[in-house]
Structure formats: structure tokens, C-alpha cells
């Protein structure tokens, strides 16, 4: 039998750990501009799966709906989100995706921000999926890419996402990027791929900036770089 920690224990440990982190945030002007321009006054935050816990540690009690999978790990994350005042929406591209997408779109239209891990729930590592663009297209809310990096962190190298957990007392840099507005028309496959690759480039650029703020180096994984610079044209990393 697999052990499933009680939600209260997870929340208590998570709160104690995140309370020791020293956050530095940049790009707030991008976030404010996106919210002001949004017809719903909400945005679609897009981030890498490995950064989820680092980011939500900064957003306790805020009006954010986060997509979590129906897996056992997703259940633990969903219960933790509830304990810290966020709204979990269960589902993924593998299971329950359509229902979750509809619920998330409705939440955004009601004024909730959405948080989507663009390469979740199981990868490929740092390859952006199409889901965030559909949420943004149908809700009318802009996408805001966001990257996070800690000065010192455990990296779970055996997990598909190389999940990062900052150490106690770590400095954590959060960088919000310029918003992306998705047209209401349904894109063709080439346009959709171009948008996915563009968002990946922007996320890597932001992660490079966040890494520099805490004295870390950012290396783009070879597989992600090959996918990102594939068939659809777009600016190189750093040109966003």
C-alpha cells in the first residue's frame, strides 16, 4: 500500500518551507498590463511543470485556478492547493481533459487566473502543448509566461520533469514575461506549432533571466532545443 500523506501535514510542511524562501519578483508591469487589457481581468499563467511548487509558494490565498492531473500525485497537489486557498481543477490531456478545460475556461471567464504547466502532466520535458492556447483563445484572457529559479534546490533527476524544490532559506526569483494575446480564430496546425514554439522560447528566456538573478546557469535541454527550433519559424531564444 502506498502512503498518502494527510493534507494537513503536507500543507504544514509546505508552509514552513515556503516561509523561509526569499522571493524576488520582476516583470510586474507585464502582469499588470495583461490584467488591465484582459476582458475578464484575469490571465493564463504558463510555466514549466518543474517550477509549479516554487511559484504557488508565492501566491497563497489568491484567486488562481490550477490544473492538476487525476493521478495520485495530482490528488496530493490538489489537496495542498485547497489548503492554501487556491482552486484545483482536476484533469489532463491523458484523463478528464475536456471536462477540465471547460471548467478552467469558465473559471477564467469568472475572473479567476489560470495556472497551467505547459509540458504537463507527463512531458515531453519542456515541450509546450497546445492546451494553454485553447484556454486563452476561448476565454479571451492573455497568456502570461512566468519562470522561476532558486539559488539552491533539490532537483529530482529521476522524475520526467526534473522537479525542483528550493532548500530552506533559498533566494527564489520569479520573472513574468510580456503577455501573449491569442486570436479568437481557431489556428491551423502550422500556426499552432509556431505559437507553442514561441512560448517555449519566451519561457527559456525568462528562466535564463531568473537563473541569473540567483547565480544559477540555465541550459536548454537538447531535446527541447531541437523541438523548439523545428519546422515552424520563429525568433531564437533571447529575441522575445
C-alpha positions in Angstrom: 0.0 0.0 0.0 1.4 3.4 -1.0 1.5 6.1 1.7 -0.6 9.2 1.0 0.3 12.0 3.4 -2.6 13.8 5.1 -3.4 17.2 3.5 -2.8 19.0 6.8 0.7 17.6 7.1 1.5 18.5 3.5 0.2 22.0 4.0 2.1 22.5 7.3 5.4 21.3 5.8 4.8 23.3 2.7 4.0 26.5 4.6 7.1 26.1 6.8 9.4 25.6 3.9 8.0 28.4 1.6 8.0 30.8 4.6 11.8 30.6 4.6 12.3 31.4 0.9 13.3 35.0 0.0 11.4 36.0 -3.2 12.4 38.5 -5.8 9.8 39.3 -8.5 10.4 41.0 -11.8 8.1 41.8 -14.7 5.2 43.0 -12.6 4.5 45.7 -15.2 3.8 42.9 -17.7 1.4 41.2 -15.3 -0.4 44.5 -14.5 -0.7 45.4 -18.2 -2.1 41.9 -19.0 -4.7 42.1 -16.3 -5.7 45.6 -17.4 -6.1 44.5 -21.0 -8.0 41.3 -20.3 -11.7 41.3 -20.8 -12.1 39.0 -17.8 -9.4 40.9 -15.7 -7.7 37.5 -15.4 -4.7 35.9 -17.1 -3.5 32.4 -18.1 -0.1 31.9 -16.3 2.1 29.4 -18.2 5.1 27.8 -16.6 7.2 24.6 -16.7 6.0 21.7 -14.7 9.2 21.5 -12.6 8.5 25.1 -11.3 5.0 24.6 -10.0 5.7 24.4 -6.3 8.1 27.2 -6.4 5.5 29.5 -7.9 2.5 28.7 -5.8 4.5 29.3 -2.7 4.3 33.0 -3.6 0.5 33.0 -4.4 -1.2 31.6 -1.3 -4.8 32.7 -1.0 -5.0 34.3 -4.4 -7.8 33.9 -7.0 -5.9 31.3 -9.0 -7.3 28.1 -10.5 -4.6 25.5 -11.2 -4.9 22.4 -13.4 -3.8 19.2 -11.7 -3.9 15.6 -13.0 -6.2 12.8 -11.8 -3.1 10.8 -10.7 -2.2 10.0 -7.1 0.4 12.8 -7.2 -2.2 15.1 -8.7 -4.5 14.3 -5.7 -1.8 15.3 -3.2 -1.2 18.6 -5.1 -4.9 19.3 -5.4 -5.5 18.9 -1.7 -2.5 21.1 -0.9 -3.8 23.8 -3.3 -7.1 23.8 -1.5 -5.4 24.1 1.9 -3.5 27.3 0.8 -6.6 28.9 -0.8 -6.2 28.1 -4.5 -8.7 26.3 -6.7 -7.6 23.0 -8.1 -9.2 21.8 -11.3 -8.7 18.1 -12.0 -7.9 16.7 -15.4 -5.2 16.4 -18.0 -4.5 15.6 -21.6 -4.5 12.0 -20.6 -7.6 11.8 -18.5 -10.5 14.1 -17.9 -9.1 16.8 -20.2 -12.3 18.0 -21.9 -14.2 18.5 -18.7 -11.2 20.1 -17.0 -10.7 22.5 -20.0 -14.4 23.6 -19.8 -14.2 24.1 -16.1 -11.0 26.1 -16.4 -12.3 28.3 -19.2 -15.4 29.0 -17.1 -13.2 29.9 -14.1 -11.2 32.3 -16.2 -14.3 33.9 -17.5 -15.5 34.4 -13.9 -12.3 36.3 -13.1 -10.0 33.5 -11.8 -6.4 33.5 -13.1 -5.4 30.1 -14.5 -2.1 28.4 -13.9 -1.1 25.8 -16.4 2.1 23.7 -16.6 2.7 23.8 -20.3 4.6 20.5 -20.5 2.5 18.5 -18.0 1.3 16.2 -16.9 4.0 13.8 -18.2 6.0 15.6 -20.8 7.9 15.6 -23.0 10.1 17.7 -20.8 9.9 21.4 -21.7 7.8 21.0 -24.8 4.8 23.3 -24.8 1.4 21.7 -25.5 -1.5 23.3 -27.3 -3.9 23.4 -24.3 -2.9 26.8 -22.9 -3.6 28.5 -26.2 -7.1 26.9 -26.4 -7.9 28.1 -22.9 -6.7 31.6 -23.8 -8.5 31.6 -27.2 -11.8 30.6 -25.8 -11.7 32.7 -22.6 -10.2 35.8 -24.2 -7.6 36.1 -21.4 -4.0 36.8 -22.4 -1.2 34.3 -21.7 1.5 35.5 -19.2 4.6 33.3 -19.3 6.4 33.0 -15.9 9.7 31.4 -14.9 11.1 30.6 -11.5 14.6 29.7 -10.3 16.0 29.2 -6.8 19.6 29.8 -5.6 19.7 26.4 -4.0 17.3 23.5 -4.7 16.9 19.8 -4.8 16.4 18.5 -8.3 14.6 15.2 -8.7 16.6 13.9 -11.6 14.7 10.7 -11.9 11.4 12.4 -12.4 10.4 13.2 -16.0 10.3 17.0 -15.2 13.4 17.2 -13.1 11.2 18.7 -10.4 12.9 21.4 -8.4 12.3 22.0 -4.6 14.2 25.0 -3.2 16.1 24.4 0.0 15.2 26.3 3.2 16.4 29.9 3.1 16.9 29.9 -0.7 16.5 33.0 -2.8 13.8 32.5 -5.4 13.5 34.7 -8.5 10.2 34.9 -10.3 10.1 36.7 -13.7 6.8 37.5 -15.5 7.1 37.9 -19.3 5.2 40.1 -21.8 1.6 38.9 -22.4 0.6 36.9 -25.5 -2.8 37.6 -26.9 -4.3 34.6 -28.7 -6.7 35.5 -31.6 -10.2 34.1 -31.3 -10.0 32.2 -34.6 -9.0 28.5 -34.4 -5.4 28.3 -35.7 -4.2 25.9 -38.4 -1.6 23.3 -37.4 1.4 25.4 -38.6 0.2 28.5 -36.7 -0.5 26.5 -33.6 3.0 24.9 -33.7 4.6 28.3 -34.2 2.8 29.6 -31.1 3.9 26.7 -29.0 7.5 27.1 -30.0 7.3 30.9 -29.4 6.0 30.4 -25.9 8.8 27.8 -25.2 11.4 30.4 -26.4 10.0 33.0 -24.1 9.9 30.6 -21.1 13.5 29.7 -21.7 14.5 33.4 -22.0 12.6 34.2 -18.7 14.2 31.2 -17.0 17.6 32.4 -18.1 16.9 35.8 -16.6 15.6 34.2 -13.3 18.6 32.0 -13.1 21.0 34.9 -13.5 19.2 36.7 -10.6 20.1 33.9 -8.2 23.5 33.0 -9.5 22.5 29.9 -11.5 23.1 28.9 -15.1 20.3 28.0 -17.4 20.9 25.3 -20.1 18.2 24.5 -22.6 17.7 20.7 -22.8 18.9 19.4 -26.2 15.6 17.7 -27.0 13.7 20.8 -26.1 16.0 23.0 -28.2 15.6 20.7 -31.2 11.8 20.7 -30.9 11.7 24.4 -30.3 13.8 25.3 -33.3 12.0 22.8 -35.6 9.8 23.2 -38.6 7.8 26.3 -37.7 9.7 29.6 -37.9 10.1 32.0 -35.0 12.6 34.1 -33.1 15.6 32.5 -31.5 15.8 32.2 -27.7 16.6 35.7 -26.4 14.8 37.5 -29.2 11.4 37.6 -27.5 
